Amino acid sequence: MFAFGVIAMVVIACWLMAATIGLVFKFVFTLIGGMFSLIGALFGLVFGLVALVIAAPLMLLALLPALVPTLCVVGLVWLVVRATRSPQPGHAPQAPPQH
């Protein structure tokens, strides 16, 4: 029984050593993979923002013919509302100072 106990302890010690080495490898490769993931995410963010800066004005220019009627209606509503509002007592227009 003593020999069996010693063999069992040796096998369990080898098992624990291998598990510890595997755990260390797992943590190291997790850190390295996370670092590469962060670097890739930053590159993606930078290139995505560059693409957005290039594409957004082109998209707005492409959508301008569809937006012109809406912009005209909004402008007309703004002009009508501004023209029909009564002047506020605290916001009387002031004459520019004369020198």
C-alpha positions as CSV (number, residue, x, y, z in Angstrom):
1,M,0.0,0.0,0.0
2,F,2.9,2.4,0.7
3,A,4.2,1.9,-2.8
4,F,0.8,2.5,-4.3
5,G,0.5,5.7,-2.2
6,V,3.9,6.9,-3.4
7,I,3.1,6.2,-7.0
8,A,-0.3,7.9,-6.7
9,M,1.4,11.0,-5.1
10,V,4.0,11.1,-8.0
11,V,1.3,10.8,-10.6
12,I,-0.8,13.5,-8.9
13,A,2.2,15.8,-8.6
14,C,3.1,15.3,-12.3
15,W,-0.6,16.0,-13.1
16,L,-0.6,19.2,-11.0
17,M,2.7,20.3,-12.5
18,A,1.4,19.8,-16.1
19,A,-1.9,21.6,-15.2
20,T,0.1,24.5,-13.7
21,I,2.3,24.7,-16.8
22,G,-0.8,24.6,-19.0
23,L,-2.4,27.3,-16.9
24,V,0.6,29.5,-17.3
25,F,0.6,28.9,-21.1
26,K,-3.1,29.7,-21.2
27,F,-2.6,33.0,-19.3
28,V,0.4,34.0,-21.4
29,F,-1.4,33.3,-24.7
30,T,-4.5,35.0,-23.4
31,L,-2.5,38.2,-22.7
32,I,-0.8,38.0,-26.1
33,G,-4.0,37.4,-27.9
34,G,-5.7,40.2,-26.0
35,M,-2.9,42.5,-27.0
36,F,-3.2,41.6,-30.6
37,S,-7.0,42.0,-30.4
38,L,-6.6,45.5,-28.9
39,I,-4.1,46.5,-31.6
40,G,-6.4,45.1,-34.3
41,A,-9.4,47.0,-32.8
42,L,-7.4,50.2,-32.8
43,F,-6.4,49.7,-36.4
44,G,-10.0,49.0,-37.3
45,L,-11.2,52.1,-35.5
46,V,-8.6,54.3,-37.3
47,F,-9.3,52.9,-40.7
48,G,-13.0,52.9,-40.1
49,L,-12.9,56.6,-39.1
50,V,-10.8,57.4,-42.1
51,A,-13.3,55.6,-44.4
52,L,-16.1,57.5,-42.6
53,V,-14.4,60.9,-43.1
54,I,-14.0,60.0,-46.8
55,A,-17.5,58.5,-47.4
56,A,-19.7,60.7,-45.3
57,P,-19.4,63.8,-47.5
58,L,-19.9,61.7,-50.6
59,M,-23.0,60.1,-49.1
60,L,-24.4,63.6,-48.2
61,L,-23.8,64.8,-51.7
62,A,-25.5,61.7,-53.2
63,L,-28.5,62.2,-50.9
64,L,-28.8,65.9,-51.5
65,P,-31.3,65.7,-54.3
66,A,-33.6,63.6,-52.1
67,L,-33.2,66.0,-49.2
68,V,-33.7,69.3,-51.0
69,P,-37.6,69.2,-50.9
70,T,-37.4,68.4,-47.2
71,L,-35.0,71.2,-46.5
72,C,-37.2,73.6,-48.5
73,V,-40.3,72.7,-46.4
74,V,-38.3,73.1,-43.1
75,G,-37.0,76.5,-44.3
76,L,-40.5,77.6,-45.2
77,V,-41.9,76.6,-41.9
78,W,-39.1,78.4,-40.1
79,L,-39.7,81.6,-42.1
80,V,-43.4,81.5,-41.4
81,V,-43.0,80.8,-37.7
82,R,-40.4,83.6,-37.4
83,A,-42.5,86.1,-39.3
84,T,-45.6,85.4,-37.2
85,R,-44.0,85.6,-33.8
86,S,-44.6,88.8,-31.8
87,P,-41.5,90.5,-30.6
88,Q,-40.5,89.6,-27.1
89,P,-40.4,92.5,-24.6
90,G,-36.9,91.6,-23.3
91,H,-35.5,91.2,-26.8
92,A,-36.1,94.6,-28.3
93,P,-33.7,95.3,-31.2
94,Q,-31.1,97.8,-30.2
95,A,-29.6,100.4,-32.4
96,P,-25.9,100.1,-33.1
97,P,-23.8,102.5,-31.2
98,Q,-22.8,105.6,-33.1
99,H,-19.4,107.1,-32.8
